[in-house]
């Protein structure tokens, strides 16, 4: 990563997380649907949360900047 790109990427992840966990987008998943016996809303919520954590770890651990 180039100098200064890590903070920009982490801020971008913050913005993405804010959008994903915001009420208007969460209501898209509020449907009476079950996947693998789990309602769609909690499944989408925790999958998005886990994805954000994985992306943040990947960006934070990327080589190139101390």
Secondary structure, DSSP 8 states (H G I E B T S, - for coil): --TTHHHHHHHHHHHHHHHHTSHHHHGGG-SS-EETTEEHHHHHHHHHHHHHHHHHHHHHT-TT--
